[in-house]
């Protein structure tokens, strides 16, 4: 890179040697000085940004985005790097330790919370409010990225669940309105079973931790497990009663991922309602047109927390070690990446939901015409829920997946009637607290 002082030295030598005419020397000197007053005219700032598992599908999208931004900002050179999700975190930590972090990195909320706690990310409060920062992110998206009173990223995309329901099955059960609470959803599941002989609902009880949290029930408090409280026991008793009455689809009910079984049951007309992100509705349209034709959409009741299910937002964070002088330009690019226009374009391609109010208000999400199909209805219902769609997770615990298995086994034993619910939860809480206080799991 040619520096300003080197240019002036070269110009001075040429003028002294009479290689250039005096007037031309004067003009060039003024031009160079003018450039110099506005910074180094020949400097180009490189902004390297990392994404997670977005190649090859989104290569054209990011190539166009890079081209447009560089054309609008001649002093910026962008470099896009994409890593598989299972190696990105290690690559990032290694790069930060080596002092060579990317300027921006695509992270999930739990990863960001952990890295912010360890001092590996830059807070961006001032950058979100900087002059020209017009991104109007949803309250829920910003709340997801607020750790210890500071914000640690620029929201990008998220999702939220909706209820797809089989009109014929619900009509046969006498159900014509959306459930307003989890209790009503469980009651409707039992009604469907009693009137039609088919299960009404298929909750993801293999992820009972999120289920508890969405209902306002903590798993941990003051470093100890507390999911054996009377409120937790009462909720599990309601699940057990619904299970006993046949209200639940029992296929893979306690599996870590029961969604394939849920989709198959709904596609086969064997399930009253399916809770999923809007993208799954497209699969119904493709694989089972006759079921799709009789599918309606309800919002998922938010629960006492006011939180809607299914956030799992992704965003762009600034790693520790990015040069302070570069951060304003990095933030400007982050806001461009996550702008209303770009979020809308990305969301339509990826089948996800944007995190800015203006993008969510776009007719693509909001406009429902007469005879609109379930897929478009799902987008509109989801858009209305996005301002309260949060990522629910337990943070700061090593070997958490192993601990969750003890919780799931206890809930399974209680729901299926193999054990007393209070005793099963008490035992799981005792296991958690021993593990939390003792050595790490192998």
C-alpha positions, -999 to 999 in steps of 0.1 A, spaced: 0 0 0 15 34 -10 15 59 18 9 97 15 43 107 27 60 84 1 39 101 -27 50 135 -15 86 124 -14 84 111 -50 67 143 -62 93 165 -45 122 146 -61 106 148 -96 100 186 -92 135 192 -79 149 173 -109 128 194 -132 111 163 -145 77 180 -140 68 216 -150 64 239 -119 26 245 -125 20 207 -128 40 201 -96 18 227 -78 -14 211 -91 -4 176 -82 8 188 -48 -26 204 -40 -44 173 -51 -23 150 -30 -27 173 0 -64 174 -5 -66 136 -5 -43 135 26 -66 158 46 -94 132 41 -73 103 51 -51 80 31 -67 80 -3 -49 48 -13 -58 28 18 -84 0 15 -100 -14 47 -105 -51 45 -135 -65 63 -135 -103 66 -168 -118 77 -176 -154 86 -209 -172 82 -220 -207 93 -230 -234 68 -244 -211 41 -224 -224 11 -232 -234 -15 -269 -224 -15 -262 -187 -7 -231 -181 -28 -250 -160 -54 -267 -140 -26 -235 -131 -8 -215 -125 -40 -241 -99 -51 -242 -84 -16 -204 -80 -16 -203 -65 -51 -230 -39 -43 -214 -29 -10 -179 -25 -25 -193 -4 -53 -210 19 -28 -179 20 -6 -147 21 -27 -124 21 4 -138 -12 16 -127 -47 5 -150 -75 17 -139 -111 22 -166 -137 28 -156 -170 46 -180 -198 53 -174 -226 78 -194 -257 86 -213 -251 119 -194 -278 138 -160 -262 133 -167 -225 132 -166 -220 170 -131 -236 173 -119 -216 143 -131 -184 158 -116 -190 193 -83 -200 176 -83 -168 155 -90 -146 185 -62 -162 204 -38 -157 175 -48 -120 173 -63 -125 138 -101 -125 143 -125 -118 115 -143 -85 116 -177 -101 119 -189 -136 127 -223 -153 124 -232 -169 157 -262 -184 175 -274 -168 207 -261 -195 231 -227 -193 216 -227 -155 218 -237 -156 254 -209 -180 263 -183 -160 243 -194 -127 257 -192 -141 292 -156 -151 284 -147 -116 271 -144 -128 235 -169 -104 219 -171 -66 217 -203 -49 231 -221 -30 203 -244 -7 223 -230 25 209 -228 11 174 -265 2 174 -273 38 182 -246 54 160 -256 81 134 -271 64 104 -280 33 124 -316 30 111 -321 -8 116 -353 -12 136 -347 -46 151 -375 -63 171 -375 -60 209 -372 -98 211 -342 -99 188 -323 -73 208 -333 -89 241 -317 -122 229 -284 -104 225 -284 -85 258 -260 -101 283 -251 -85 316 -266 -52 305 -248 -49 272 -257 -58 236 -234 -82 217 -244 -83 181 -266 -73 151 -297 -95 147 -299 -113 114 -326 -140 111 -347 -161 134 -379 -181 134 -410 -188 154 -434 -217 156 -470 -218 144 -497 -244 147 -508 -262 115 -541 -279 121 -562 -304 101 -596 -287 97 -615 -319 93 -601 -334 124 -606 -303 145 -641 -299 132 -650 -335 141 -638 -327 176 -659 -295 177 -628 -272 178 -630 -239 158 -607 -215 176 -571 -212 185 -559 -223 219 -552 -193 242 -528 -211 265 -509 -244 269 -537 -257 291 -562 -251 263 -539 -268 238 -537 -298 260 -575 -298 265 -580 -297 228 -556 -326 223 -577 -347 246 -609 -336 228 -595 -346 195 -585 -380 208 -619 -387 224 -639 -376 194 -617 -390 165 -595 -416 181 -564 -397 168 -538 -379 188 -542 -342 189 -507 -329 197 -471 -339 195 -450 -318 219 -412 -320 218 -408 -335 253 -372 -345 245 -366 -308 249 -386 -304 281 -362 -278 293 -374 -253 267 -410 -264 274 -406 -255 311 -389 -222 303 -416 -211 278 -441 -217 306 -422 -195 330 -406 -223 350 -369 -220 358 -346 -250 357 -318 -233 377 -318 -207 404 -287 -195 423 -266 -223 407 -289 -251 417 -315 -272 399 -351 -263 409 -373 -282 385 -389 -302 412 -411 -274 425 -449 -277 429 -453 -257 397 -431 -281 377 -449 -311 392 -482 -297 383 -472 -291 347 -459 -326 343 -491 -340 358 -510 -322 331 -488 -338 305 -493 -372 321 -531 -367 320 -530 -358 284 -508 -388 276 -531 -412 294 -561 -399 276 -544 -404 242 -540 -368 234 -503 -371 225 -487 -387 194 -465 -413 212 -441 -419 183 -407 -406 194 -424 -384 220 -393 -382 242 -367 -384 215 -342 -355 212 -357 -348 177 -392 -361 173 -400 -338 143 -396 -364 115 -422 -386 133 -445 -356 138 -444 -346 101 -450 -381 89 -481 -384 112 -495 -351 101 -489 -358 64 -507 -391 69 -537 -375 84 -530 -392 118 -525 -360 139 -547 -331 147 -521 -303 150 -485 -299 142 -463 -272 159 -435 -261 136 -418 -232 118 -435 -219 87 -410 -237 64 -425 -271 73 -458 -260 58 -441 -260 24 -433 -297 28 -470 -305 35 -479 -286 3 -454 -306 -17 -458 -341 -2 -495 -342 7 -516 -317 -13 -548 -332 0 -537 -326 36 -524 -291 27 -558 -282 13 -575 -288 46 -547 -272 67 -553 -240 87 -529 -220 108 -531 -208 145 -505 -189 165 -488 -208 193 -500 -194 226 -471 -175 242 -476 -187 277 -473 -167 309 -439 -155 300 -452 -137 269 -425 -155 250 -433 -172 217 -417 -206 210 -390 -212 184 -366 -183 183 -331 -196 179 -318 -164 163 -286 -160 144 -267 -127 143 -234 -110 134 -210 -103 163 -177 -84 165 -150 -106 180 -125 -93 205 -92 -82 189 -108 -63 159 -88 -30 157 -107 -1 174 -102 22 144 -118 -3 121 -149 -10 142 -171 20 129 -167 7 93 -173 -29 105 -205 -18 123 -217 0 92 -213 -32 71 -230 -52 98 -260 -29 97 -260 -33 59 -258 -71 62 -288 -70 85 -307 -42 69 -344 -44 61 -338 -50 24 -312 -76 28 -330 -94 56 -361 -96 35 -342 -110 6 -323 -135 27 -354 -146 46 -373 -153 13 -344 -174 0 -338 -193 33 -373 -198 45 -366 -180 78 -380 -149 95 -363 -115 95 -356 -96 127 -364 -60 116 -399 -45 120 -399 -31 85 -390 -64 68 -417 -82 89 -443 -56 77 -435 -64 41 -465 -77 21 -446 -109 15 -453 -117 52 -484 -97 59 -506 -97 28 -533 -124 30 -556 -126 -1 -589 -145 -4 -582 -182 -7 -546 -177 6 -530 -211 13 -517 -223 46 -481 -215 37 -488 -178 33 -510 -178 64 -482 -193 83 -459 -165 73 -484 -138 84 -491 -155 118 -453 -159 124 -446 -123 115 -472 -112 141 -454 -133 167 -418 -123 160 -416 -94 184 -418 -120 212 -398 -149 197 -369 -156 220 -341 -182 221 -347 -203 253 -317 -222 266 -297 -228 298 -263 -211 299 -231 -215 317 -232 -253 324 -206 -277 312 -219 -311 299 -254 -297 298 -267 -322 272 -259 -350 296 -277 -333 324 -307 -327 302 -310 -365 296 -315 -371 333 -343 -345 332 -359 -360 301 -358 -395 316 -374 -383 348 -402 -366 329 -407 -396 306 -410 -419 337 -436 -395 353 -456 -388 321 -459 -425 312 -469 -435 347 -438 -456 354 -428 -435 384 -443 -410 408 -437 -376 392 -425 -358 424 -400 -386 432 -387 -388 396 -381 -350 395 -366 -350 430 -341 -377 419 -331 -358 387 -326 -326 407 -304 -344 431 -283 -358 402 -280 -323 387 -269 -307 419 -243 -335 426 -229 -331 390 -229 -293 393 -210 -293 425 -187 -321 417 -161 -329 390 -170 -325 353 -187 -353 335 -163 -375 316 
